[in-house]
Amino acid sequence: MLKKSSRNIIKKSQPLGWVLEPDAKTLMKLQGFAVPDNILTNSFEKANQFMEDSDSPVVVKAVSKKILHKTEQRAVVTDLTSSSHLKKEMARLLKLEGCENVLVEQMVEGVELIIGAKNDFQFGPVVVFGIGGTSVEIYNDTAIRMAPLRENDVLSMVESLKAKAILFGHRGKPGINMKILTRLIVDFSLLLMDFQDDMESIDLNPVICTKNRCIIADARIILQNKPL
């Protein structure tokens, strides 16, 4: 069931028609899903302190009501480790249209997957799962099932992927924790059932999985058009 705080995020986002990434991440975290440690700020000093306290490089993203597709606007910078580079990129991002803050996150590495959903007018919420990252549209290696899902449904989706070997370990690279991934997808499908009257689509891409965890590195939620 959607928590009250999650409902408040949806209500706040309705006039925009979609949920800003920091709010989408907060919504996912409220529902028990893992997201990277992050800070939302327009202060270089705070962003720099966050980077220095992190045990990994950071990712910086523009947060703007005018920018839905960040990659097309060069609104995402990855693998930042130096203060000078961070300062330069923050200054550039804050000049993008509508950008008042940036989201600074710990960078996560692992197998990049996509977990998504569409609210089909005939079947209701359907879950999309497959190989993710920036090349998802090129490889088009995904599986679709109607929500809600059970564990066997998730395993069936995994087995249908052409690149499923990546999930179990390939060419010396470790596989991912299938138990954690399965639980994530099942719980995500249950969330959709509570969310179906509000959402048009959800893209969690990438969800980065390792042998220890699965973390939602990016989240985009498109809301249904509703009369005011």
Helices and strands as residue ranges (DSSP letters): H 4-13, E 18-19, H 21-30, E 38-41, H 44-53, E 58-64, G 71-73, E 76-80, H 83-93, E 99-106, E 111-120, E 124-131, H 136-139, E 142-146, H 151-160, H 165-168, H 178-195, E 199-209, E 214-216, E 219-223
